[in-house]
Structures are given as structure tokens and as C-alpha cells.
Amino acid sequence: MRLFVGCAMWSHAPWQGRYLPHPLAPKERLKAYATWCDAVEGNTTFYAVPSKATVASWAEQTGPDFRFILKLPKTITHERRLGDVDGEVRSFLEAVEPLGPRAHTLWIQLPGSFAPTDLGVLARFLHSLPRSHRYAVEVRHRAFFEDPRAERLLENVLTAADAEWIPFDTTAFFRSPPTSNAERETWTRKPRLPRRTRALTAFPIVRYLGRDDSARTVEGWRPWLDPVTAWLREGRSPTVFIHTPDNAEALLLARRFHDDVRARLPELDPLPDPMPAEPPTLF
């Protein structure tokens, strides 16, 4: 029984010297982050395929059970919309090969224009992927959340490929108007979609967006505590990512979410103590 938690990145200026040691060499930042969280979103791979040497350094900084949820490049998902991308997929899989089992799930984030009429394309794409990896899909077209038939058809496509549906829960964020610059910027960029709490596989993934006010973030994730606890009791192993607009407290909040689930499920092992931001002193 294990709940994995993480953030949208492993290096963030507001964490330095506060939660993580500062200064840290680039090849030590992920190692420090991995003492706080045991999963991370691989958002950078959406914009560029990393070199094998870079990926090898990620593997060196993390244990074998650390989870990377790696986003497929936008050339595959957004520019070519899953069509005629065999070469691009092959290049991406070769690049991330040094991670081994740490490349826990490959994340197929589709554009908001990817509609129920495109499900045939998704089905063919998933069928073409090698079974050596686990896959999860994030959709943003409202029909998948509001039209029961579209929802059922998508679930059928995913289930046939043993792929998960990643929900991005922004309901708490959009509950009231923004109050900070970071919130105002996020307000214009993030999707407004209904909350979805149904898991399709043994490895559910949740992306949750709170507010810059930590208390409001904690209050907003309460609807997730029951489903995540239930998944663990069912033998599933979920991964939950905690976002806020500025992400200043995201490291602490990810661990707080784990603590909140463990309060309901005491047999869940606690997370290890994180690396201190400052070295111990004699006095």
C-alpha cells in the first residue's frame, strides 16, 4: 500500500534555502527534491526531448521506485495530433530509456480541441504504443465530462489499452476570483472542468490545483481524501500532484496531502524525513 505525491517541478526558486539547500548544483536539485516527494510531473518533456545524458542524470538522483509521469512532446499530441508520429514516439522512448522503471507512466495530454469525434485516432495511437510502458491520457474537451456517451466511449478506448484517465481538478481554484498576480495569470490559462474521481487502472493519477492561500488549498482537496483512501484499500497505487498558482508551498502541501490520507488510513507508511534546508550545527 503506497501513495505517491509530488509537484509540477523539482526545482523552484522559492524553495531554495527554505525547503531545499541553497546553493545546489543542477545535478543535485532533483536528488534534494526526491527526499520531499516520491513523484514528479515531467512537464519539460512536452517542450523538448531531453538528451539521454540528461535523463541518465535524473536516474542517478532518484531511487528505483521514484515515479516520473512524463508528458509526451507537443509535436506528438498537439501539432500532429497523434497522427504519423511513429518516429517521434520512438525517439522519445529511446531518450527516456535510462530511467527504467522510474518512467512510471507516459502522459498523453491532449488539446482542448481534441473531441469525441477524434477517439478513433486516440484508439489507433494507443494500440500502436509498445506494451513496455504504462500510459495515461488527459483530455480537456468538456464533452468528455458532460456527455455520458462521450465519457463512456473514452473510458472504453482507455480500458482497451489499459490506460488511465488523468483528471486535472481545478474546481477549488475557480471557486472564487483570483487574489494574487500568480492566480490572475493562472486564471486565464487553466481549464475549467468538472471534478472526476473514477479510476480505470491500478495506478490512478490526479492533478489538483489549489490556491496560493494554503488553507484554501487544503480545504479544496478534501473531496479527494475519500476516493484516494478507497483506491489504496482496493490495492491501487495512486499518484497525486499538488499545484498552486505560485507553487511556493507545493512541496509542503504535497506532504500534507499524504498526511491527510494517512490520518484516515494509519497503516499507510509515512514519507521519510526530507533533507534539511540547512546543515546541522553544533549549537
Salt bridges, closest charged atoms under 4 A:
ASP38 OD2 - ARG2 NH2 3.26
GLU41 OE2 - ARG207 NE 2.84
GLU41 OE2 - HIS243 NE2 2.77
ASP65 OD2 - ARG2 NH1 2.48
GLU88 OE2 - ARG80 NH1 2.88
GLU97 OE1 - LYS52 NZ 3.80
ASP118 OD2 - ARG81 NH2 3.38
GLU138 OE2 - ARG140 NE 2.97
GLU138 OE1 - ARG207 NH1 3.10
GLU146 OE2 - ARG142 NH2 2.64
GLU151 OE2 - ARG196 NH1 3.03
GLU155 OE2 - ARG196 NH2 2.91
GLU155 OE2 - ARG198 NE 2.90
ASP169 OD2 - ARG195 NE 2.97
GLU183 OE1 - ARG211 NH2 2.78
GLU185 OE2 - ARG189 NE 3.81
GLU219 OE1 - ARG222 NE 3.09
ASP226 OD1 - ARG264 NH1 2.20
GLU234 OE1 - ARG236 NE 2.78
GLU249 OE2 - ARG18 NH2 2.63
ASP260 OD1 - ARG256 NE 3.01
